[in-house]
Amino acid sequence: MAHFPEVLSADFLAQLHEPIIATPRGNYFNRWSGLKKAYYATGWRVFDYNGQRVVHHGGGVRGYRSEMAFVPEANIGLVLLFNAESNLANDIVPAFLDNLMDTAD
């Protein structure tokens, strides 16, 4: 989120998080009810979730799962690391974003 510009500058992060290709529906995050538009950036998914811009990356390999979701304008993010194959993140990330939106009102 550009808090350490000596590591990653705000300009560099802006380039990484710039939407490049619209992402069609069908991915797990595209099924989150608050998601309006989703794009692929350089290694990241960038989407509109109930009016908030979210920068997201998730993935997994056998036995592990990870999710990162950042809302730069709110200066907050969530990182989940699982030592198991789990679909729990599919519910936690949108619940986090919904709660964030509820507290912003």
C-alpha positions as semicolon CSV with decimal commas, in nm:
position;residue;x (nm);y (nm);z (nm)
1;M;0,000;0,000;0,000
2;A;0,304;0,220;-0,059
3;H;0,388;0,273;0,309
4;F;0,751;0,185;0,236
5;P;0,836;0,366;-0,088
6;E;1,201;0,267;-0,055
7;V;1,082;-0,093;-0,111
8;L;0,794;-0,041;-0,357
9;S;0,713;0,309;-0,473
10;A;0,357;0,433;-0,515
11;D;0,417;0,472;-0,890
12;F;0,540;0,114;-0,920
13;L;0,242;-0,021;-0,724
14;A;0,006;0,185;-0,941
15;Q;0,155;0,016;-1,247
16;L;0,118;-0,332;-1,092
17;H;-0,242;-0,267;-0,988
18;E;-0,356;-0,106;-1,313
19;P;-0,643;-0,313;-1,462
20;I;-0,539;-0,468;-1,793
21;I;-0,789;-0,739;-1,891
22;A;-1,153;-0,776;-1,786
23;T;-1,203;-1,105;-1,602
24;P;-1,507;-1,308;-1,704
25;R;-1,742;-1,451;-1,448
26;G;-1,676;-1,800;-1,319
27;N;-1,378;-1,767;-1,087
28;Y;-1,451;-1,815;-0,717
29;F;-1,414;-1,443;-0,638
30;N;-1,648;-1,353;-0,923
31;R;-1,923;-1,526;-0,727
32;W;-1,892;-1,288;-0,430
33;S;-2,221;-1,098;-0,417
34;G;-2,065;-0,752;-0,381
35;L;-1,833;-0,788;-0,679
36;K;-1,929;-0,564;-0,969
37;K;-1,635;-0,560;-1,215
38;A;-1,313;-0,761;-1,206
39;Y;-0,986;-0,724;-1,395
40;Y;-0,651;-0,890;-1,417
41;A;-0,356;-0,658;-1,352
42;T;0,011;-0,758;-1,337
43;G;-0,015;-1,057;-1,104
44;W;-0,312;-0,916;-0,917
45;R;-0,690;-0,911;-0,950
46;V;-0,840;-0,566;-0,920
47;F;-1,212;-0,531;-0,870
48;D;-1,497;-0,314;-0,761
49;Y;-1,663;-0,456;-0,452
50;N;-1,970;-0,253;-0,359
51;G;-1,802;0,066;-0,474
52;Q;-1,462;0,002;-0,315
53;R;-1,153;-0,074;-0,523
54;V;-0,995;-0,400;-0,402
55;V;-0,655;-0,540;-0,498
56;H;-0,656;-0,917;-0,454
57;H;-0,438;-1,222;-0,502
58;G;-0,511;-1,573;-0,394
59;G;-0,396;-1,919;-0,468
60;G;-0,308;-2,256;-0,340
61;V;-0,107;-2,567;-0,392
62;R;-0,164;-2,908;-0,245
63;G;-0,197;-2,860;0,129
64;Y;-0,175;-2,480;0,137
65;R;-0,396;-2,182;0,059
66;S;-0,341;-1,807;0,069
67;E;-0,548;-1,495;0,007
68;M;-0,459;-1,127;0,012
69;A;-0,712;-0,847;-0,025
70;F;-0,623;-0,481;0,008
71;V;-0,850;-0,176;0,003
72;P;-0,596;0,103;-0,054
73;E;-0,843;0,390;-0,010
74;A;-0,937;0,254;0,335
75;N;-0,569;0,181;0,419
76;I;-0,649;-0,176;0,523
77;G;-0,582;-0,525;0,404
78;L;-0,627;-0,888;0,492
79;V;-0,381;-1,174;0,449
80;L;-0,490;-1,533;0,510
81;L;-0,248;-1,824;0,522
82;F;-0,377;-2,180;0,559
83;N;-0,172;-2,493;0,621
84;A;-0,454;-2,694;0,467
85;E;-0,662;-2,713;0,156
86;S;-0,964;-2,505;0,255
87;N;-1,249;-2,322;0,088
88;L;-1,297;-2,113;0,404
89;A;-1,124;-1,818;0,239
90;N;-1,406;-1,805;-0,017
91;D;-1,630;-1,688;0,270
92;I;-1,380;-1,495;0,485
93;V;-1,263;-1,246;0,222
94;P;-1,610;-1,127;0,116
95;A;-1,720;-1,120;0,484
96;F;-1,418;-0,898;0,561
97;L;-1,505;-0,668;0,271
98;D;-1,875;-0,657;0,368
99;N;-1,783;-0,572;0,727
100;L;-1,546;-0,302;0,609
101;M;-1,821;-0,149;0,398
102;D;-2,066;-0,166;0,690
103;T;-1,825;0,017;0,923
104;A;-1,756;0,285;0,661
105;D;-2,124;0,386;0,653
